[in-house]
Amino acid sequence: MLAQQGYQSFLCFAGFGSSSNPFAGSRPGPRSGSDARVALDYLAALPEINPQRIHLVGHSMGAGPVVNVGRYSEQAATLALLGPPRRVFEVATTPFVQQFLWDKAQLIHYRLYHENLSSRYSRDQWLQDFLNGDMVNVLPSFTGIRHKPILLVDGEKEDEYDKSFLRWYYHAMSWPKRLVTIRNTHHYFGVRQDDKTGLIFHDPATNQA
């Protein structure tokens, strides 16, 4: 879809999609931030890419690396955060929610790489990385002057507390900024993955902002 509109798109963090195992090789462990920096440098060096029109987009936990890398990079023109993580400390310190998220992380890793995540990555390490993704940590970067334009995108069917938090976050930011809510969508914006087949399904009704 992006290519049809004339955009070049690139980036898949290690450990997601069909990418390599982030715990293999010479640098074991999550490295989404360094992956984002490498991808940004790569795109900026391509002759067919306009270096003044590189935009970073991150969904859910992918919003963290986009912010951490893009807010300081001269190569990124704008930032777009789709369903960014919020209320992270509150969620991650609730015992049953933390257990659910840790179990989910282990399940995803096993399905992709057929090995136990806990053999490579302790729960304490995972939790610390999870908490580091809290958007509150970077809010001061967007309350002053001359920060990059930032777009926040949310789904209409997100949790009410999460939507309220993102509205608060938006109002706390200085300009340039924009908050968009996509109608009839949840956190995955009308896309869902079948647990048994792994196939991705899209709901065509989710096309209005």
C-alpha positions as CSV (number, residue, x, y, z in Angstrom):
1,M,0.0,0.0,0.0
2,L,2.8,2.5,0.9
3,A,4.7,1.6,-2.3
4,Q,1.6,2.3,-4.4
5,Q,1.6,5.8,-2.8
6,G,5.2,6.4,-3.8
7,Y,6.7,5.7,-0.4
8,Q,9.7,3.5,0.3
9,S,9.2,1.6,3.6
10,F,11.8,-0.3,5.6
11,L,12.3,-1.8,9.1
12,C,11.6,-4.9,10.9
13,F,13.1,-5.3,14.4
14,A,15.0,-8.4,15.2
15,G,12.6,-10.9,16.8
16,F,9.6,-9.8,14.8
17,G,8.1,-10.9,11.5
18,S,10.6,-13.1,9.6
19,S,13.7,-11.4,11.0
20,S,16.6,-13.2,12.7
21,N,16.7,-14.3,16.3
22,P,17.8,-11.3,18.4
23,F,19.5,-13.6,20.9
24,A,21.7,-15.3,18.3
25,G,25.0,-13.9,16.9
26,S,27.6,-11.7,18.5
27,R,25.1,-9.3,20.2
28,P,22.5,-11.3,22.0
29,G,19.5,-9.6,23.4
30,P,16.8,-7.1,22.4
31,R,18.2,-4.3,20.3
32,S,15.2,-2.5,18.8
33,G,16.9,0.9,19.4
34,S,20.1,0.0,17.6
35,D,18.1,-1.6,14.8
36,A,16.2,1.6,14.3
37,R,19.4,3.6,14.1
38,V,21.0,1.3,11.6
39,A,17.8,1.4,9.5
40,L,17.7,5.1,9.6
41,D,21.4,5.4,8.5
42,Y,20.8,2.9,5.7
43,L,17.8,4.8,4.3
44,A,19.5,8.2,4.5
45,A,22.4,6.8,2.4
46,L,20.2,5.5,-0.4
47,P,20.5,7.7,-3.5
48,E,16.7,7.3,-4.3
49,I,15.7,8.6,-0.8
50,N,15.1,12.2,-0.1
51,P,17.0,12.7,3.2
52,Q,14.7,15.6,4.1
53,R,11.6,13.4,3.9
54,I,12.4,10.4,6.2
55,H,9.5,9.7,8.6
56,L,9.7,7.2,11.4
57,V,6.6,5.2,12.3
58,G,6.2,2.9,15.3
59,H,3.3,0.8,16.4
60,S,2.7,-0.2,20.0
61,M,6.0,-1.2,21.6
62,G,7.7,-0.1,18.3
63,A,6.9,3.5,19.2
64,G,9.5,3.4,21.9
65,P,12.5,2.9,19.6
66,V,11.1,5.5,17.1
67,V,11.0,8.1,19.8
68,N,14.3,7.2,21.4
69,V,16.1,7.3,18.1
70,G,14.1,9.8,16.1
71,R,13.8,12.7,18.6
72,Y,17.5,13.3,18.5
73,S,18.3,12.4,14.9
74,E,18.8,15.0,12.2
75,Q,17.8,12.4,9.7
76,A,14.2,12.0,10.9
77,A,11.8,14.7,9.7
78,T,8.7,13.6,11.7
79,L,7.6,10.9,14.1
80,A,4.4,8.9,14.0
81,L,3.3,6.8,17.0
82,L,0.5,4.4,16.4
83,G,-1.1,3.0,19.6
84,P,2.0,3.9,21.6
85,P,2.6,2.2,25.0
86,R,1.0,4.0,27.9
87,R,0.4,3.5,31.6
88,V,3.3,1.1,31.4
89,F,4.4,1.2,35.0
90,E,0.8,0.7,36.2
91,V,0.2,-2.2,33.9
92,A,3.6,-4.0,34.3
93,T,3.5,-3.8,38.1
94,T,0.1,-5.4,38.3
95,P,1.0,-9.1,39.1
96,F,-1.5,-10.9,36.9
97,V,-1.0,-8.6,34.0
98,Q,2.8,-8.8,34.3
99,Q,2.5,-12.6,34.3
100,F,0.3,-12.5,31.2
101,L,2.7,-10.3,29.3
102,W,5.7,-12.4,30.3
103,D,3.9,-15.6,29.2
104,K,3.0,-13.9,25.9
105,A,6.6,-12.8,25.2
106,Q,7.8,-16.4,25.9
107,L,5.1,-17.9,23.6
108,I,5.9,-15.6,20.7
109,H,9.6,-16.3,21.0
110,Y,9.0,-20.0,21.1
111,R,6.8,-19.9,18.0
112,L,9.3,-18.0,16.1
113,Y,12.6,-19.7,17.1
114,H,11.6,-22.9,18.8
115,E,13.5,-22.2,22.0
116,N,12.6,-21.0,25.5
117,L,13.0,-17.3,25.9
118,S,13.9,-17.7,29.6
119,S,17.0,-19.6,28.7
120,R,18.3,-16.4,27.0
121,Y,16.6,-13.6,28.8
122,S,15.5,-13.4,32.4
123,R,12.2,-12.1,33.5
124,D,13.9,-9.3,35.4
125,Q,15.7,-8.2,32.3
126,W,12.5,-8.3,30.3
127,L,10.6,-6.3,32.9
128,Q,13.3,-3.6,33.0
129,D,13.2,-3.3,29.2
130,F,9.4,-3.2,29.3
131,L,9.4,-0.4,31.8
132,N,12.0,1.6,29.8
133,G,9.4,1.8,27.1
134,D,7.1,4.1,29.1
135,M,6.2,7.2,27.1
136,V,6.2,9.3,30.3
137,N,10.0,8.9,30.3
138,V,10.4,11.0,27.1
139,L,7.6,13.5,27.6
140,P,10.0,16.3,28.5
141,S,11.5,16.1,25.0
142,F,8.1,17.2,23.6
143,T,7.1,20.0,26.0
144,G,9.8,22.5,24.9
145,I,10.3,24.4,21.7
146,R,11.7,23.1,18.4
147,H,10.9,19.4,18.8
148,K,10.1,17.3,15.7
149,P,6.5,17.2,14.5
150,I,4.8,14.2,16.1
151,L,1.6,12.4,15.1
152,L,-0.2,10.3,17.7
153,V,-2.7,7.8,16.3
154,D,-5.2,5.8,18.4
155,G,-8.0,3.4,17.8
156,E,-11.6,4.3,18.8
157,K,-12.0,0.9,20.5
158,E,-8.9,1.2,22.7
159,D,-9.4,1.0,26.5
160,E,-11.0,4.2,27.8
161,Y,-8.2,4.7,30.3
162,D,-5.6,4.4,27.6
163,K,-7.4,6.8,25.4
164,S,-7.7,9.3,28.2
165,F,-4.0,8.9,28.9
166,L,-3.0,9.6,25.3
167,R,-5.3,12.7,25.3
168,W,-3.5,13.9,28.4
169,Y,-0.1,13.2,26.8
170,Y,-1.1,15.1,23.7
171,H,-2.3,18.2,25.7
172,A,0.9,18.1,27.7
173,M,3.0,18.3,24.5
174,S,3.9,21.5,22.8
175,W,3.4,22.2,19.0
176,P,3.9,20.8,16.4
177,K,1.6,17.9,17.2
178,R,-1.5,16.1,16.1
179,L,-3.7,13.4,17.6
180,V,-5.9,11.3,15.3
181,T,-8.4,8.6,16.3
182,I,-9.3,6.0,13.8
183,R,-12.9,5.0,13.9
184,N,-14.0,1.4,14.5
185,T,-10.6,0.2,15.3
186,H,-8.8,-1.4,18.3
187,H,-5.1,-1.4,19.2
188,Y,-4.2,-3.3,16.0
189,F,-6.2,-1.0,13.8
190,G,-8.5,-3.6,12.3
191,V,-5.8,-6.2,11.8
192,R,-5.8,-9.5,13.7
193,Q,-3.7,-12.6,13.6
194,D,-5.2,-16.1,13.7
195,D,-3.6,-18.0,16.7
196,K,-3.6,-21.3,14.8
197,T,-2.5,-20.4,11.3
198,G,-0.6,-17.2,11.9
199,L,-2.5,-15.6,9.0
200,I,-3.2,-11.8,9.2
201,F,-6.7,-10.6,8.5
202,H,-7.7,-7.0,7.8
203,D,-11.2,-5.4,8.4
204,P,-12.0,-3.1,5.5
205,A,-14.5,-1.2,7.6
206,T,-11.6,0.5,9.4
207,N,-11.0,3.2,6.9
208,Q,-12.2,6.4,8.5
209,A,-10.3,8.9,10.7
